[in-house]
């Protein structure tokens, strides 16, 4: 399908200690078959400087680099959300596409995403599938709960910019309360419960380096259960869907959290 219009898409890349992989992310954006794009890169106080990278791309007007000068909260999801929010406010595109620095994208991603937004005027949020580079396969799994959608990670998230500011306004009070929830999850939940704004593009357009999680949130440890409970509560507050808090999964989660807190 040919692109019928030419909206600017902003690729937003955040980096923390993946400076060695960051060039690959940038290059994948530069190789897009759809050419009306900009690339904004935010480095969140990485141990390895991006100085040489800035020098390498200094003559490319499509790329802008920013570095964090503010205090880090040392909560990965919260810091990442703040980084993306900073770049979104700096971006000029009407369409925004998020990308973590250890991931990269298919050369046709921008074209595919733009076509969806042009075809479906009411759609504000599009998520695509991911490919696990190591196993060379498409990844599409159900979320923890059967009545939830598949919620993709940040590097698969694409949206119209006004949608993001609407989300910020409506969820402002939840930002610190649920600081351990990733932005991709927050946006996905917000969009999903406004059905006319959510679109699942079943094409694998994002390559994942790995699916690792920090030890702080290792599966079934205390912080993992806390985040699981927070996921339920955040979705419930967004949707007012009682199924999210009146089910066996939530009951077990709510039971385990205080027990683990006592023995922690």
Secondary structure, 3 states (H helix, E strand, C coil): CCCCCCCCEEEEEEECCCHHHHHHHHHHHHCCCCCCEEEEEEECCCCCCCHHHHHHCCCCCCEEEEECCCCCCCCHHHHHHHHHHHHHHHCCCCEEEEEECCCEECCCHHHHHHHHHHHCCCCCEEEEEEEECCCCEEECCCCCCCCCCCCCCHHHEEEEHHHHHHHHHHHHHHCCCCCCCCHHHHHHHHHHCCHHHEEEEEEEEEEECCCCCCHHHCCCCHHHHHHHHHHHHHHHHHHCCHHHCCCHHHHHHHHHHHHHHHHC
